[in-house]
Amino acid sequence: MAQITLIEAVTMALAHEMARDPSVIVLGEDVGVNGGVFRATAGLQEKFGAERVIDTPLDETSIAGLTVGMATQGMRPVAEAQFDGFVYPMVDHIVCHAARMRSRTRGRLSCPLVLRIPWGGGIRAPEHHSEANEAIFTNVPGLRVVMPSSPGRAYGLLLAAIRDPDPVVWFEPKRIYRQYKEEVADDGEALPLDVCFVLRDGSDVTLVTWGAQVKETLEAAEALAAEGISAEVIDVATLKPLDMDTILESVRKTGRCVIVHEAPRTAGFGAEAAAQLAERALY
């Protein structure tokens, strides 16, 4: 096993799938020669060639359109949006075409693509580089939305996302790209999508979180334990579809829940989890 960061786990998962499956294509702005602005695709063009690791023009609309077209014709493209704030020109193709392709064609076409989006704040970047826009995509039927919180989960979940037969919007919390390392085996073992991960057992309060906030939430649980409070920590991981069964099971045990997320104050995805808890778990 190698001690690697989250960004290195993304690179490792991409390389593994490209070697395993010749239909996997990587494309985006600066992903080839430069290896991406965060170096998530470093070394891939040298290994797999410019026909499979494609430097595109600075044109997010065309990147998304090419990605949808490739996906419907038997490829498994992994496109990069470079920054979360650059994803909006892609929304038309991802929402109006990728998400609806299976139902529109009555199953004759699928759209197995991954849209990688470096996500969130904390890197002292300017406008368009520090957004938390995951709730936009969780509102769209036909899309799966995933956000890893550690190197190990980034590797396993990205493998699963690339292998999925339908479109996956994949958010990478850039604040923790290189924050810490953990041992990850390049064994090709995917982690399950559509389930939450219970990272710490507890009996007094349930802490629900995802992405970059998972590390801080685990640290908060440690601090609470020193005060005699037993906190259960849940990493949502797949925001859409949301595994409420795991959350509900925990809250039935603890009777309390705190949702921790990085988002605009209004209509963040945490509101969905809170609403479902209010409907299904609490008087």
C-alpha positions in Angstrom: 0.0 0.0 0.0 1.1 3.6 -0.7 0.7 6.5 1.6 -1.1 9.0 -0.7 -3.2 12.2 -0.6 -6.7 12.5 -1.9 -5.6 14.1 -5.1 -3.1 11.2 -5.6 -5.9 8.8 -5.0 -7.9 10.4 -7.8 -4.9 10.1 -10.2 -4.4 6.4 -9.1 -8.1 5.6 -9.7 -8.1 7.2 -13.1 -4.9 5.4 -14.2 -6.3 2.1 -13.0 -9.5 2.4 -14.9 -7.8 3.7 -18.1 -5.5 0.7 -18.0 -8.4 -1.7 -17.3 -10.9 -0.3 -19.7 -9.9 1.3 -23.1 -13.2 3.1 -23.3 -12.2 5.4 -20.4 -11.3 8.8 -21.8 -10.1 11.9 -19.8 -10.8 15.4 -21.1 -10.7 18.9 -20.0 -8.8 22.2 -19.8 -5.0 21.5 -19.2 -5.6 17.9 -18.2 -3.0 16.6 -20.6 0.3 18.3 -21.0 0.1 20.1 -17.6 -1.7 17.4 -15.7 -4.5 19.6 -14.6 -4.4 22.8 -12.5 -4.4 20.6 -9.3 -2.3 17.9 -11.0 -5.1 15.3 -10.7 -4.2 14.0 -14.2 -0.4 14.3 -14.0 1.3 11.7 -16.0 -1.8 10.2 -17.6 -1.2 11.7 -21.1 2.4 10.4 -21.2 1.1 6.9 -20.2 -2.1 6.7 -22.3 -1.5 9.2 -25.1 -3.2 12.4 -26.3 -6.1 10.5 -27.9 -7.2 9.3 -24.4 -6.2 12.3 -22.3 -7.5 15.2 -24.3 -6.6 18.9 -23.8 -9.7 20.8 -24.8 -10.2 24.5 -25.6 -11.2 26.8 -22.7 -14.9 26.1 -23.5 -16.9 24.3 -20.8 -20.0 24.1 -22.9 -18.2 22.1 -25.6 -16.4 19.9 -23.0 -19.8 18.9 -21.6 -21.3 18.4 -25.1 -18.4 16.2 -26.2 -18.6 14.2 -23.0 -22.3 13.5 -23.5 -21.7 12.5 -27.1 -18.9 10.1 -26.2 -20.9 8.5 -23.4 -23.8 7.7 -25.7 -21.5 6.1 -28.2 -19.9 3.5 -26.0 -17.1 5.5 -24.3 -16.7 6.2 -20.6 -15.5 9.8 -20.5 -14.3 11.5 -17.4 -14.5 15.3 -17.9 -13.0 17.9 -15.6 -14.7 21.2 -14.9 -11.4 22.7 -13.5 -13.2 24.7 -10.8 -16.6 24.5 -9.2 -17.5 28.0 -10.5 -16.8 27.0 -14.1 -19.5 24.3 -14.2 -22.4 26.5 -15.0 -21.9 26.5 -18.8 -21.9 22.7 -18.6 -25.3 22.5 -16.9 -27.4 22.5 -20.1 -25.7 19.4 -21.4 -25.5 17.6 -18.1 -29.0 18.4 -16.9 -31.0 18.5 -20.2 -29.2 15.6 -21.9 -27.0 13.4 -19.8 -29.5 13.1 -16.9 -32.4 12.4 -19.3 -30.7 10.2 -21.9 -31.8 6.8 -20.5 -35.5 7.8 -20.0 -35.7 9.8 -23.2 -34.5 6.9 -25.3 -36.5 4.3 -23.2 -33.2 2.6 -22.3 -31.8 2.4 -25.8 -29.0 4.8 -24.8 -27.2 5.3 -21.5 -24.8 8.1 -20.5 -21.9 6.6 -18.4 -19.9 9.8 -17.8 -18.2 11.3 -14.8 -18.0 15.1 -14.4 -15.1 15.9 -12.0 -15.5 19.2 -10.2 -12.9 20.6 -7.7 -15.3 21.9 -5.0 -15.5 24.2 -2.0 -13.5 26.9 -0.3 -10.5 27.1 1.9 -7.8 27.6 -0.6 -7.8 31.4 -0.6 -9.0 31.5 -4.2 -11.0 34.3 -5.9 -14.5 34.5 -7.3 -15.6 31.4 -9.2 -13.1 29.2 -7.4 -14.6 28.5 -4.0 -18.3 27.5 -4.5 -20.4 24.8 -3.0 -23.0 24.2 -5.7 -23.8 20.5 -5.1 -27.4 21.2 -4.2 -28.0 22.3 -7.8 -27.3 18.8 -9.1 -29.0 16.9 -6.3 -32.2 18.5 -7.5 -31.9 16.8 -11.0 -33.5 13.4 -11.6 -31.2 11.0 -13.4 -27.9 12.3 -11.9 -25.9 10.6 -9.2 -23.9 13.1 -7.0 -20.8 11.9 -5.1 -18.3 13.6 -2.8 -15.4 11.7 -1.2 -13.8 12.8 2.1 -10.6 10.8 2.2 -8.0 9.2 -0.1 -9.3 5.7 0.4 -12.9 6.7 -0.3 -11.8 8.9 -3.3 -10.1 5.9 -4.9 -12.9 3.4 -4.3 -15.8 5.7 -5.1 -14.2 7.1 -8.2 -13.8 3.5 -9.5 -17.4 2.9 -8.9 -18.4 6.2 -10.5 -16.5 5.5 -13.7 -18.0 2.0 -13.9 -21.6 3.2 -13.3 -23.9 3.0 -16.3 -25.3 6.5 -15.7 -24.0 10.0 -15.3 -22.1 10.8 -12.0 -21.4 14.4 -10.9 -18.2 14.0 -8.8 -17.2 16.7 -6.4 -13.6 16.8 -5.1 -13.1 18.9 -1.9 -10.0 20.8 -2.9 -9.3 22.0 0.6 -8.3 18.5 1.6 -6.6 17.5 -1.7 -3.2 17.4 0.1 -4.2 17.9 3.7 -3.2 14.4 4.9 -2.2 11.0 3.6 -3.5 7.5 4.3 -2.6 4.0 3.0 -4.5 3.1 -0.2 -4.0 -0.1 -2.1 -4.3 0.1 -5.9 -6.3 -3.1 -6.0 -9.2 -2.0 -8.3 -11.7 -2.6 -5.5 -14.6 -0.2 -5.8 -16.6 1.1 -2.8 -20.4 1.0 -2.9 -22.3 4.1 -4.2 -25.6 5.2 -2.7 -24.7 4.4 0.9 -23.4 6.4 3.8 -20.3 5.4 5.8 -20.5 5.2 9.6 -17.0 6.3 10.6 -17.5 6.3 14.3 -20.1 4.7 16.6 -21.9 6.7 19.2 -24.9 6.8 21.4 -25.6 10.5 22.3 -25.7 12.4 19.1 -25.5 11.8 15.3 -23.1 14.0 13.3 -24.0 13.9 9.6 -21.5 15.4 7.2 -19.6 15.0 3.9 -16.6 16.2 1.9 -14.0 18.4 3.5 -16.0 18.7 6.7 -15.6 15.0 7.6 -12.1 15.4 9.1 -13.2 18.4 11.3 -16.3 16.5 12.4 -14.3 13.5 13.4 -12.0 15.8 15.4 -15.1 17.4 17.0 -16.3 13.9 18.0 -12.9 13.2 19.7 -13.3 16.5 21.6 -16.8 15.5 22.7 -15.6 12.1 23.8 -13.2 13.9 26.2 -16.3 15.5 27.7 -18.2 12.2 28.1 -20.4 12.7 25.0 -20.6 9.8 22.5 -21.0 11.1 19.0 -21.7 8.9 15.9 -20.2 10.3 12.7 -21.7 9.6 9.3 -20.0 10.4 6.0 -22.9 10.8 3.5 -20.5 10.3 0.5 -23.3 9.8 -2.1 -25.5 12.9 -1.8 -27.9 11.7 -4.5 -29.5 9.2 -4.0 -29.3 9.9 -0.3 -29.1 6.9 2.0 -31.5 8.1 4.6 -31.9 4.6 6.1 -28.4 4.7 7.6 -29.0 8.2 9.0 -32.5 7.3 10.4 -31.1 4.2 12.0 -28.5 6.3 13.8 -30.9 9.0 14.9 -33.3 6.5 16.2 -30.4 5.3 18.5 -29.1 8.7 19.5 -32.2 10.9 19.4 -30.2 13.9 18.3 -28.7 15.0 15.0 -26.3 17.8 13.9 -25.8 18.3 10.2 -22.4 19.8 9.3 -22.0 21.2 5.8 -20.2 23.9 3.8 -22.7 25.7 1.6 -24.6 28.9 1.0 -26.9 29.7 3.9 -30.1 29.3 1.7 -31.1 25.9 0.3 -27.9 24.0 1.0 -28.1 20.2 0.7 -28.1 19.8 4.5 -31.7 21.2 4.4 -32.8 18.1 2.5 -31.4 15.8 5.2 -33.0 17.9 7.9 -36.3 17.8 6.2 -36.3 14.1 5.8 -35.4 13.6 9.4 -38.2 15.9 10.5 -40.7 13.9 8.3 -39.5 10.4 9.2 -37.7 10.4 12.5 -38.8 13.2 14.8 -42.1 14.5 16.2 
